[in-house]
Amino acid sequence: MQYYILMPGDNEADAWLESNLLGESSFKVFWAGQGLKNLNNILVYEPEALGHVTIKSEDGREISVTQFFDIIDDLQVRIN
């Protein structure tokens, strides 16, 4: 399952950009994308912007940042 981060002004087409790809989960591993680094930067440098972040799964479900981290909590996170 792939997950994407969308910021205000982003549309569905932007979700497929590498900068918006949080990563993909498969076989108990979460393969992180550039979007996870971007989300981490938001958490560290602009936490007030978290209320404007939307996370979507490849099947179109919208989830919160907390729900996203709950999903990947049990997975090994690997960064390329």
C-alpha positions in Angstrom: 0.0 0.0 0.0 1.4 3.4 -1.0 0.8 6.6 1.0 1.0 10.2 -0.1 1.2 13.6 1.6 -0.7 16.5 0.2 -0.3 20.1 1.3 -2.7 23.0 0.7 -2.8 23.7 -3.0 -1.9 20.2 -4.0 -4.3 18.2 -6.0 -4.8 14.5 -6.7 -2.3 14.6 -9.6 0.4 16.0 -7.3 0.0 12.9 -5.1 2.0 10.9 -7.6 5.0 13.2 -7.5 8.1 11.7 -5.8 8.2 14.6 -3.3 4.7 13.6 -2.1 5.3 9.8 -1.9 5.5 8.9 1.8 6.4 5.4 0.9 5.1 1.9 0.4 4.3 -0.9 2.8 4.9 -4.5 1.9 6.0 -7.7 3.6 6.3 -5.9 7.1 8.6 -3.2 5.7 7.8 0.4 5.0 10.0 1.6 2.1 10.2 5.4 2.7 10.0 8.0 0.0 10.9 11.6 -0.3 7.5 12.6 1.2 8.5 11.0 4.6 11.5 13.2 4.8 9.3 16.2 4.0 6.8 15.1 6.6 9.7 14.8 9.1 10.8 18.3 8.3 7.3 19.6 8.9 7.2 17.8 12.3 10.6 19.3 13.3 10.5 22.8 11.8 6.8 23.7 11.2 4.6 21.6 13.5 1.8 24.2 13.3 1.4 23.2 9.6 0.4 19.6 10.5 -3.2 20.7 10.6 -3.0 21.5 6.9 -1.5 18.1 5.9 -3.6 15.5 4.2 -2.4 11.9 3.9 -4.0 9.6 1.4 -3.5 5.9 0.7 -3.4 4.5 -2.8 -7.0 3.3 -2.4 -8.1 6.9 -1.8 -8.6 6.8 2.0 -7.8 9.9 3.8 -6.0 9.3 7.1 -4.5 11.6 9.8 -0.8 11.9 10.5 -1.3 10.0 13.8 -3.1 7.2 12.0 -0.3 7.0 9.4 2.3 6.6 12.1 0.2 4.0 13.8 0.1 2.1 10.6 3.8 2.1 10.1 4.7 1.6 13.8 4.8 -2.2 13.4 6.8 -2.1 10.2 10.5 -1.9 9.7 11.1 1.6 8.1 13.8 1.5 5.4 15.1 4.6 3.7 16.7 4.4 0.3 
